[in-house]
Amino acid sequence: MTSRFTELAVDCHDPERLAAFWCQVLDFKVIDRSEGKVEIGSWVPTVEDVRARQMPPTVLFVQVPEGKTVKNRLHLDVSPIDAGTEDEVTRLLGLGATRAHVGQGADRNWEVMADPEGNEFCVLRSLAPRN
């Protein structure tokens, strides 16, 4: 008996806003929406594909009434694929992200940021080809 990791749910106030932000960050598309929910992904899941093998999970933004109060216990890590880490941080700041301080030391090799609703995420090392 096996389960698949099919989606990551994110509680938020404004699912449309967060979905739009993360679509720009990850080059994902909206694949489903309903009242108070927006799902984004790099592909449109089918039962057959999911049953055949582990596929990348989608991200589901779900509207909730309460606000974020503490540091996330689960967060996303992203790695730029066609720019340096600092260039990606600059791009994300332009999309509405902010720098976040969660107790990380100065000697880290990643940048902690927050999305427009304050959910922390990390920008890791660049995976861009070196010239």
Phi and psi in radians as a Rosetta constraint file:
Dihedral C 1 N 2 CA 2 C 2 CIRCULARHARMONIC -2.447 0.35
Dihedral N 2 CA 2 C 2 N 3 CIRCULARHARMONIC 2.582 0.35
Dihedral C 2 N 3 CA 3 C 3 CIRCULARHARMONIC -2.000 0.35
Dihedral N 3 CA 3 C 3 N 4 CIRCULARHARMONIC 2.784 0.35
Dihedral C 3 N 4 CA 4 C 4 CIRCULARHARMONIC -2.021 0.35
Dihedral N 4 CA 4 C 4 N 5 CIRCULARHARMONIC 2.543 0.35
Dihedral C 4 N 5 CA 5 C 5 CIRCULARHARMONIC -1.429 0.35
Dihedral N 5 CA 5 C 5 N 6 CIRCULARHARMONIC 1.818 0.35
Dihedral C 5 N 6 CA 6 C 6 CIRCULARHARMONIC -1.822 0.35
Dihedral N 6 CA 6 C 6 N 7 CIRCULARHARMONIC -0.521 0.35
Dihedral C 6 N 7 CA 7 C 7 CIRCULARHARMONIC -2.744 0.35
Dihedral N 7 CA 7 C 7 N 8 CIRCULARHARMONIC 2.683 0.35
Dihedral C 7 N 8 CA 8 C 8 CIRCULARHARMONIC -1.934 0.35
Dihedral N 8 CA 8 C 8 N 9 CIRCULARHARMONIC 2.112 0.35
Dihedral C 8 N 9 CA 9 C 9 CIRCULARHARMONIC -1.653 0.35
Dihedral N 9 CA 9 C 9 N 10 CIRCULARHARMONIC 2.355 0.35
Dihedral C 9 N 10 CA 10 C 10 CIRCULARHARMONIC -2.133 0.35
Dihedral N 10 CA 10 C 10 N 11 CIRCULARHARMONIC 2.043 0.35
Dihedral C 10 N 11 CA 11 C 11 CIRCULARHARMONIC -1.256 0.35
Dihedral N 11 CA 11 C 11 N 12 CIRCULARHARMONIC 2.436 0.35
Dihedral C 11 N 12 CA 12 C 12 CIRCULARHARMONIC -2.812 0.35
Dihedral N 12 CA 12 C 12 N 13 CIRCULARHARMONIC 2.955 0.35
Dihedral C 12 N 13 CA 13 C 13 CIRCULARHARMONIC -1.486 0.35
Dihedral N 13 CA 13 C 13 N 14 CIRCULARHARMONIC -0.676 0.35
Dihedral C 13 N 14 CA 14 C 14 CIRCULARHARMONIC -2.238 0.35
Dihedral N 14 CA 14 C 14 N 15 CIRCULARHARMONIC 1.514 0.35
Dihedral C 14 N 15 CA 15 C 15 CIRCULARHARMONIC -1.008 0.35
Dihedral N 15 CA 15 C 15 N 16 CIRCULARHARMONIC -0.668 0.35
Dihedral C 15 N 16 CA 16 C 16 CIRCULARHARMONIC -1.103 0.35
Dihedral N 16 CA 16 C 16 N 17 CIRCULARHARMONIC -0.782 0.35
Dihedral C 16 N 17 CA 17 C 17 CIRCULARHARMONIC -1.116 0.35
Dihedral N 17 CA 17 C 17 N 18 CIRCULARHARMONIC -0.813 0.35
Dihedral C 17 N 18 CA 18 C 18 CIRCULARHARMONIC -1.191 0.35
Dihedral N 18 CA 18 C 18 N 19 CIRCULARHARMONIC -0.667 0.35
Dihedral C 18 N 19 CA 19 C 19 CIRCULARHARMONIC -1.066 0.35
Dihedral N 19 CA 19 C 19 N 20 CIRCULARHARMONIC -0.750 0.35
Dihedral C 19 N 20 CA 20 C 20 CIRCULARHARMONIC -1.095 0.35
Dihedral N 20 CA 20 C 20 N 21 CIRCULARHARMONIC -0.757 0.35
Dihedral C 20 N 21 CA 21 C 21 CIRCULARHARMONIC -1.039 0.35
Dihedral N 21 CA 21 C 21 N 22 CIRCULARHARMONIC -0.925 0.35
Dihedral C 21 N 22 CA 22 C 22 CIRCULARHARMONIC -1.210 0.35
Dihedral N 22 CA 22 C 22 N 23 CIRCULARHARMONIC -0.510 0.35
Dihedral C 22 N 23 CA 23 C 23 CIRCULARHARMONIC -1.056 0.35
Dihedral N 23 CA 23 C 23 N 24 CIRCULARHARMONIC -0.733 0.35
Dihedral C 23 N 24 CA 24 C 24 CIRCULARHARMONIC -1.201 0.35
Dihedral N 24 CA 24 C 24 N 25 CIRCULARHARMONIC -0.691 0.35
Dihedral C 24 N 25 CA 25 C 25 CIRCULARHARMONIC -1.110 0.35
Dihedral N 25 CA 25 C 25 N 26 CIRCULARHARMONIC -0.831 0.35
Dihedral C 25 N 26 CA 26 C 26 CIRCULARHARMONIC -1.769 0.35
Dihedral N 26 CA 26 C 26 N 27 CIRCULARHARMONIC -0.046 0.35
Dihedral C 26 N 27 CA 27 C 27 CIRCULARHARMONIC 1.023 0.35
Dihedral N 27 CA 27 C 27 N 28 CIRCULARHARMONIC 0.727 0.35
Dihedral C 27 N 28 CA 28 C 28 CIRCULARHARMONIC -1.662 0.35
Dihedral N 28 CA 28 C 28 N 29 CIRCULARHARMONIC 2.964 0.35
Dihedral C 28 N 29 CA 29 C 29 CIRCULARHARMONIC -2.162 0.35
Dihedral N 29 CA 29 C 29 N 30 CIRCULARHARMONIC 2.685 0.35
Dihedral C 29 N 30 CA 30 C 30 CIRCULARHARMONIC -1.236 0.35
Dihedral N 30 CA 30 C 30 N 31 CIRCULARHARMONIC 2.207 0.35
Dihedral C 30 N 31 CA 31 C 31 CIRCULARHARMONIC -1.949 0.35
Dihedral N 31 CA 31 C 31 N 32 CIRCULARHARMONIC -0.248 0.35
Dihedral C 31 N 32 CA 32 C 32 CIRCULARHARMONIC -2.871 0.35
Dihedral N 32 CA 32 C 32 N 33 CIRCULARHARMONIC 2.584 0.35
Dihedral C 32 N 33 CA 33 C 33 CIRCULARHARMONIC -2.611 0.35
Dihedral N 33 CA 33 C 33 N 34 CIRCULARHARMONIC 2.553 0.35
Dihedral C 33 N 34 CA 34 C 34 CIRCULARHARMONIC -2.609 0.35
Dihedral N 34 CA 34 C 34 N 35 CIRCULARHARMONIC -3.109 0.35
Dihedral C 34 N 35 CA 35 C 35 CIRCULARHARMONIC -0.955 0.35
Dihedral N 35 CA 35 C 35 N 36 CIRCULARHARMONIC 1.994 0.35
Dihedral C 35 N 36 CA 36 C 36 CIRCULARHARMONIC 1.312 0.35
Dihedral N 36 CA 36 C 36 N 37 CIRCULARHARMONIC 0.215 0.35
Dihedral C 36 N 37 CA 37 C 37 CIRCULARHARMONIC -2.483 0.35
Dihedral N 37 CA 37 C 37 N 38 CIRCULARHARMONIC 2.464 0.35
Dihedral C 37 N 38 CA 38 C 38 CIRCULARHARMONIC -2.421 0.35
Dihedral N 38 CA 38 C 38 N 39 CIRCULARHARMONIC 2.244 0.35
Dihedral C 38 N 39 CA 39 C 39 CIRCULARHARMONIC -1.943 0.35
Dihedral N 39 CA 39 C 39 N 40 CIRCULARHARMONIC 2.331 0.35
Dihedral C 39 N 40 CA 40 C 40 CIRCULARHARMONIC -2.170 0.35
Dihedral N 40 CA 40 C 40 N 41 CIRCULARHARMONIC 2.748 0.35
Dihedral C 40 N 41 CA 41 C 41 CIRCULARHARMONIC -2.995 0.35
Dihedral N 41 CA 41 C 41 N 42 CIRCULARHARMONIC 3.015 0.35
Dihedral C 41 N 42 CA 42 C 42 CIRCULARHARMONIC -1.595 0.35
Dihedral N 42 CA 42 C 42 N 43 CIRCULARHARMONIC -0.069 0.35
Dihedral C 42 N 43 CA 43 C 43 CIRCULARHARMONIC -2.752 0.35
Dihedral N 43 CA 43 C 43 N 44 CIRCULARHARMONIC 2.871 0.35
Dihedral C 43 N 44 CA 44 C 44 CIRCULARHARMONIC -1.753 0.35
Dihedral N 44 CA 44 C 44 N 45 CIRCULARHARMONIC 1.932 0.35
Dihedral C 44 N 45 CA 45 C 45 CIRCULARHARMONIC -1.132 0.35
Dihedral N 45 CA 45 C 45 N 46 CIRCULARHARMONIC 2.465 0.35
Dihedral C 45 N 46 CA 46 C 46 CIRCULARHARMONIC -2.126 0.35
Dihedral N 46 CA 46 C 46 N 47 CIRCULARHARMONIC 2.670 0.35
Dihedral C 46 N 47 CA 47 C 47 CIRCULARHARMONIC -1.018 0.35
Dihedral N 47 CA 47 C 47 N 48 CIRCULARHARMONIC -0.713 0.35
Dihedral C 47 N 48 CA 48 C 48 CIRCULARHARMONIC -1.105 0.35
Dihedral N 48 CA 48 C 48 N 49 CIRCULARHARMONIC -0.775 0.35
Dihedral C 48 N 49 CA 49 C 49 CIRCULARHARMONIC -1.107 0.35
Dihedral N 49 CA 49 C 49 N 50 CIRCULARHARMONIC -0.787 0.35
Dihedral C 49 N 50 CA 50 C 50 CIRCULARHARMONIC -1.130 0.35
Dihedral N 50 CA 50 C 50 N 51 CIRCULARHARMONIC -0.698 0.35
Dihedral C 50 N 51 CA 51 C 51 CIRCULARHARMONIC -1.206 0.35
Dihedral N 51 CA 51 C 51 N 52 CIRCULARHARMONIC -0.551 0.35
Dihedral C 51 N 52 CA 52 C 52 CIRCULARHARMONIC -1.265 0.35
Dihedral N 52 CA 52 C 52 N 53 CIRCULARHARMONIC -0.651 0.35
Dihedral C 52 N 53 CA 53 C 53 CIRCULARHARMONIC -2.895 0.35
Dihedral N 53 CA 53 C 53 N 54 CIRCULARHARMONIC 2.826 0.35
Dihedral C 53 N 54 CA 54 C 54 CIRCULARHARMONIC -1.195 0.35
Dihedral N 54 CA 54 C 54 N 55 CIRCULARHARMONIC 2.160 0.35
Dihedral C 54 N 55 CA 55 C 55 CIRCULARHARMONIC -1.967 0.35
Dihedral N 55 CA 55 C 55 N 56 CIRCULARHARMONIC 2.861 0.35
Dihedral C 55 N 56 CA 56 C 56 CIRCULARHARMONIC -1.031 0.35
Dihedral N 56 CA 56 C 56 N 57 CIRCULARHARMONIC 2.370 0.35
Dihedral C 56 N 57 CA 57 C 57 CIRCULARHARMONIC -1.236 0.35
Dihedral N 57 CA 57 C 57 N 58 CIRCULARHARMONIC 2.741 0.35
Dihedral C 57 N 58 CA 58 C 58 CIRCULARHARMONIC -1.607 0.35
Dihedral N 58 CA 58 C 58 N 59 CIRCULARHARMONIC 2.994 0.35
Dihedral C 58 N 59 CA 59 C 59 CIRCULARHARMONIC -2.085 0.35
Dihedral N 59 CA 59 C 59 N 60 CIRCULARHARMONIC 2.207 0.35
Dihedral C 59 N 60 CA 60 C 60 CIRCULARHARMONIC -1.985 0.35
Dihedral N 60 CA 60 C 60 N 61 CIRCULARHARMONIC 2.082 0.35
Dihedral C 60 N 61 CA 61 C 61 CIRCULARHARMONIC -1.694 0.35
Dihedral N 61 CA 61 C 61 N 62 CIRCULARHARMONIC 2.146 0.35
Dihedral C 61 N 62 CA 62 C 62 CIRCULARHARMONIC -2.091 0.35
Dihedral N 62 CA 62 C 62 N 63 CIRCULARHARMONIC 2.205 0.35
Dihedral C 62 N 63 CA 63 C 63 CIRCULARHARMONIC -1.265 0.35
Dihedral N 63 CA 63 C 63 N 64 CIRCULARHARMONIC 2.268 0.35
Dihedral C 63 N 64 CA 64 C 64 CIRCULARHARMONIC -2.319 0.35
Dihedral N 64 CA 64 C 64 N 65 CIRCULARHARMONIC 2.728 0.35
Dihedral C 64 N 65 CA 65 C 65 CIRCULARHARMONIC -1.364 0.35
Dihedral N 65 CA 65 C 65 N 66 CIRCULARHARMONIC -0.532 0.35
Dihedral C 65 N 66 CA 66 C 66 CIRCULARHARMONIC -1.437 0.35
Dihedral N 66 CA 66 C 66 N 67 CIRCULARHARMONIC 2.702 0.35
Dihedral C 66 N 67 CA 67 C 67 CIRCULARHARMONIC -1.647 0.35
Dihedral N 67 CA 67 C 67 N 68 CIRCULARHARMONIC 2.937 0.35
Dihedral C 67 N 68 CA 68 C 68 CIRCULARHARMONIC -1.280 0.35
Dihedral N 68 CA 68 C 68 N 69 CIRCULARHARMONIC 2.341 0.35
Dihedral C 68 N 69 CA 69 C 69 CIRCULARHARMONIC -2.118 0.35
Dihedral N 69 CA 69 C 69 N 70 CIRCULARHARMONIC -0.420 0.35
Dihedral C 69 N 70 CA 70 C 70 CIRCULARHARMONIC -2.380 0.35
Dihedral N 70 CA 70 C 70 N 71 CIRCULARHARMONIC 3.001 0.35
Dihedral C 70 N 71 CA 71 C 71 CIRCULARHARMONIC -1.005 0.35
Dihedral N 71 CA 71 C 71 N 72 CIRCULARHARMONIC 2.427 0.35
Dihedral C 71 N 72 CA 72 C 72 CIRCULARHARMONIC -1.075 0.35
Dihedral N 72 CA 72 C 72 N 73 CIRCULARHARMONIC 2.488 0.35
Dihedral C 72 N 73 CA 73 C 73 CIRCULARHARMONIC -1.577 0.35
Dihedral N 73 CA 73 C 73 N 74 CIRCULARHARMONIC -0.261 0.35
Dihedral C 73 N 74 CA 74 C 74 CIRCULARHARMONIC -2.309 0.35
Dihedral N 74 CA 74 C 74 N 75 CIRCULARHARMONIC 2.361 0.35
Dihedral C 74 N 75 CA 75 C 75 CIRCULARHARMONIC -2.547 0.35
Dihedral N 75 CA 75 C 75 N 76 CIRCULARHARMONIC 2.858 0.35
Dihedral C 75 N 76 CA 76 C 76 CIRCULARHARMONIC -1.575 0.35
Dihedral N 76 CA 76 C 76 N 77 CIRCULARHARMONIC 2.555 0.35
Dihedral C 76 N 77 CA 77 C 77 CIRCULARHARMONIC -2.002 0.35
Dihedral N 77 CA 77 C 77 N 78 CIRCULARHARMONIC 2.352 0.35
Dihedral C 77 N 78 CA 78 C 78 CIRCULARHARMONIC -2.154 0.35
Dihedral N 78 CA 78 C 78 N 79 CIRCULARHARMONIC 2.601 0.35
Dihedral C 78 N 79 CA 79 C 79 CIRCULARHARMONIC -2.217 0.35
Dihedral N 79 CA 79 C 79 N 80 CIRCULARHARMONIC 2.113 0.35
Dihedral C 79 N 80 CA 80 C 80 CIRCULARHARMONIC -1.102 0.35
Dihedral N 80 CA 80 C 80 N 81 CIRCULARHARMONIC 2.491 0.35
Dihedral C 80 N 81 CA 81 C 81 CIRCULARHARMONIC -1.930 0.35
Dihedral N 81 CA 81 C 81 N 82 CIRCULARHARMONIC -0.195 0.35
Dihedral C 81 N 82 CA 82 C 82 CIRCULARHARMONIC -2.424 0.35
Dihedral N 82 CA 82 C 82 N 83 CIRCULARHARMONIC 0.314 0.35
Dihedral C 82 N 83 CA 83 C 83 CIRCULARHARMONIC -2.712 0.35
Dihedral N 83 CA 83 C 83 N 84 CIRCULARHARMONIC 2.934 0.35
Dihedral C 83 N 84 CA 84 C 84 CIRCULARHARMONIC -1.320 0.35
Dihedral N 84 CA 84 C 84 N 85 CIRCULARHARMONIC 2.875 0.35
Dihedral C 84 N 85 CA 85 C 85 CIRCULARHARMONIC -1.034 0.35
Dihedral N 85 CA 85 C 85 N 86 CIRCULARHARMONIC -0.807 0.35
Dihedral C 85 N 86 CA 86 C 86 CIRCULARHARMONIC -1.131 0.35
Dihedral N 86 CA 86 C 86 N 87 CIRCULARHARMONIC -0.663 0.35
Dihedral C 86 N 87 CA 87 C 87 CIRCULARHARMONIC -1.097 0.35
Dihedral N 87 CA 87 C 87 N 88 CIRCULARHARMONIC -0.685 0.35
Dihedral C 87 N 88 CA 88 C 88 CIRCULARHARMONIC -1.190 0.35
Dihedral N 88 CA 88 C 88 N 89 CIRCULARHARMONIC -0.710 0.35
Dihedral C 88 N 89 CA 89 C 89 CIRCULARHARMONIC -1.031 0.35
Dihedral N 89 CA 89 C 89 N 90 CIRCULARHARMONIC -0.767 0.35
Dihedral C 89 N 90 CA 90 C 90 CIRCULARHARMONIC -1.062 0.35
Dihedral N 90 CA 90 C 90 N 91 CIRCULARHARMONIC -0.753 0.35
Dihedral C 90 N 91 CA 91 C 91 CIRCULARHARMONIC -1.082 0.35
Dihedral N 91 CA 91 C 91 N 92 CIRCULARHARMONIC -0.777 0.35
Dihedral C 91 N 92 CA 92 C 92 CIRCULARHARMONIC -1.156 0.35
Dihedral N 92 CA 92 C 92 N 93 CIRCULARHARMONIC -0.644 0.35
Dihedral C 92 N 93 CA 93 C 93 CIRCULARHARMONIC -1.052 0.35
Dihedral N 93 CA 93 C 93 N 94 CIRCULARHARMONIC -0.693 0.35
Dihedral C 93 N 94 CA 94 C 94 CIRCULARHARMONIC -1.154 0.35
Dihedral N 94 CA 94 C 94 N 95 CIRCULARHARMONIC -0.460 0.35
Dihedral C 94 N 95 CA 95 C 95 CIRCULARHARMONIC -1.453 0.35
Dihedral N 95 CA 95 C 95 N 96 CIRCULARHARMONIC -0.175 0.35
Dihedral C 95 N 96 CA 96 C 96 CIRCULARHARMONIC 2.084 0.35
Dihedral N 96 CA 96 C 96 N 97 CIRCULARHARMONIC 0.013 0.35
Dihedral C 96 N 97 CA 97 C 97 CIRCULARHARMONIC -1.297 0.35
Dihedral N 97 CA 97 C 97 N 98 CIRCULARHARMONIC 2.848 0.35
Dihedral C 97 N 98 CA 98 C 98 CIRCULARHARMONIC -2.295 0.35
Dihedral N 98 CA 98 C 98 N 99 CIRCULARHARMONIC 2.773 0.35
Dihedral C 98 N 99 CA 99 C 99 CIRCULARHARMONIC -1.311 0.35
Dihedral N 99 CA 99 C 99 N 100 CIRCULARHARMONIC 2.499 0.35
Dihedral C 99 N 100 CA 100 C 100 CIRCULARHARMONIC -2.173 0.35
Dihedral N 100 CA 100 C 100 N 101 CIRCULARHARMONIC 2.592 0.35
Dihedral C 100 N 101 CA 101 C 101 CIRCULARHARMONIC -2.125 0.35
Dihedral N 101 CA 101 C 101 N 102 CIRCULARHARMONIC 1.988 0.35
Dihedral C 101 N 102 CA 102 C 102 CIRCULARHARMONIC -2.146 0.35
Dihedral N 102 CA 102 C 102 N 103 CIRCULARHARMONIC 0.388 0.35
Dihedral C 102 N 103 CA 103 C 103 CIRCULARHARMONIC 1.699 0.35
Dihedral N 103 CA 103 C 103 N 104 CIRCULARHARMONIC 0.121 0.35
Dihedral C 103 N 104 CA 104 C 104 CIRCULARHARMONIC -1.175 0.35
Dihedral N 104 CA 104 C 104 N 105 CIRCULARHARMONIC 2.542 0.35
Dihedral C 104 N 105 CA 105 C 105 CIRCULARHARMONIC -1.393 0.35
Dihedral N 105 CA 105 C 105 N 106 CIRCULARHARMONIC 2.964 0.35
Dihedral C 105 N 106 CA 106 C 106 CIRCULARHARMONIC -1.301 0.35
Dihedral N 106 CA 106 C 106 N 107 CIRCULARHARMONIC -0.318 0.35
Dihedral C 106 N 107 CA 107 C 107 CIRCULARHARMONIC -1.592 0.35
Dihedral N 107 CA 107 C 107 N 108 CIRCULARHARMONIC 0.305 0.35
Dihedral C 107 N 108 CA 108 C 108 CIRCULARHARMONIC -1.345 0.35
Dihedral N 108 CA 108 C 108 N 109 CIRCULARHARMONIC 2.791 0.35
Dihedral C 108 N 109 CA 109 C 109 CIRCULARHARMONIC -2.000 0.35
Dihedral N 109 CA 109 C 109 N 110 CIRCULARHARMONIC 0.477 0.35
Dihedral C 109 N 110 CA 110 C 110 CIRCULARHARMONIC -2.434 0.35
Dihedral N 110 CA 110 C 110 N 111 CIRCULARHARMONIC 2.887 0.35
Dihedral C 110 N 111 CA 111 C 111 CIRCULARHARMONIC -2.048 0.35
Dihedral N 111 CA 111 C 111 N 112 CIRCULARHARMONIC 2.219 0.35
Dihedral C 111 N 112 CA 112 C 112 CIRCULARHARMONIC -1.563 0.35
Dihedral N 112 CA 112 C 112 N 113 CIRCULARHARMONIC 2.253 0.35
Dihedral C 112 N 113 CA 113 C 113 CIRCULARHARMONIC -2.298 0.35
Dihedral N 113 CA 113 C 113 N 114 CIRCULARHARMONIC 3.030 0.35
Dihedral C 113 N 114 CA 114 C 114 CIRCULARHARMONIC -2.333 0.35
Dihedral N 114 CA 114 C 114 N 115 CIRCULARHARMONIC 2.497 0.35
Dihedral C 114 N 115 CA 115 C 115 CIRCULARHARMONIC -1.327 0.35
Dihedral N 115 CA 115 C 115 N 116 CIRCULARHARMONIC 3.128 0.35
Dihedral C 115 N 116 CA 116 C 116 CIRCULARHARMONIC -1.038 0.35
Dihedral N 116 CA 116 C 116 N 117 CIRCULARHARMONIC -0.293 0.35
Dihedral C 116 N 117 CA 117 C 117 CIRCULARHARMONIC -1.830 0.35
Dihedral N 117 CA 117 C 117 N 118 CIRCULARHARMONIC 0.154 0.35
Dihedral C 117 N 118 CA 118 C 118 CIRCULARHARMONIC 1.596 0.35
Dihedral N 118 CA 118 C 118 N 119 CIRCULARHARMONIC 0.117 0.35
Dihedral C 118 N 119 CA 119 C 119 CIRCULARHARMONIC -1.317 0.35
Dihedral N 119 CA 119 C 119 N 120 CIRCULARHARMONIC 2.156 0.35
Dihedral C 119 N 120 CA 120 C 120 CIRCULARHARMONIC -1.236 0.35
Dihedral N 120 CA 120 C 120 N 121 CIRCULARHARMONIC 2.577 0.35
Dihedral C 120 N 121 CA 121 C 121 CIRCULARHARMONIC -2.650 0.35
Dihedral N 121 CA 121 C 121 N 122 CIRCULARHARMONIC 2.814 0.35
Dihedral C 121 N 122 CA 122 C 122 CIRCULARHARMONIC -2.020 0.35
Dihedral N 122 CA 122 C 122 N 123 CIRCULARHARMONIC 2.468 0.35
Dihedral C 122 N 123 CA 123 C 123 CIRCULARHARMONIC -1.772 0.35
Dihedral N 123 CA 123 C 123 N 124 CIRCULARHARMONIC 1.995 0.35
Dihedral C 123 N 124 CA 124 C 124 CIRCULARHARMONIC -1.582 0.35
Dihedral N 124 CA 124 C 124 N 125 CIRCULARHARMONIC -2.924 0.35
Dihedral C 124 N 125 CA 125 C 125 CIRCULARHARMONIC -1.064 0.35
Dihedral N 125 CA 125 C 125 N 126 CIRCULARHARMONIC 2.676 0.35
Dihedral C 125 N 126 CA 126 C 126 CIRCULARHARMONIC -1.290 0.35
Dihedral N 126 CA 126 C 126 N 127 CIRCULARHARMONIC 2.463 0.35
Dihedral C 126 N 127 CA 127 C 127 CIRCULARHARMONIC -1.846 0.35
Dihedral N 127 CA 127 C 127 N 128 CIRCULARHARMONIC 0.205 0.35
Dihedral C 127 N 128 CA 128 C 128 CIRCULARHARMONIC -1.142 0.35
Dihedral N 128 CA 128 C 128 N 129 CIRCULARHARMONIC 2.524 0.35
Dihedral C 128 N 129 CA 129 C 129 CIRCULARHARMONIC -1.043 0.35
Dihedral N 129 CA 129 C 129 N 130 CIRCULARHARMONIC 2.482 0.35
Dihedral C 129 N 130 CA 130 C 130 CIRCULARHARMONIC -1.551 0.35
Dihedral N 130 CA 130 C 130 N 131 CIRCULARHARMONIC 2.446 0.35
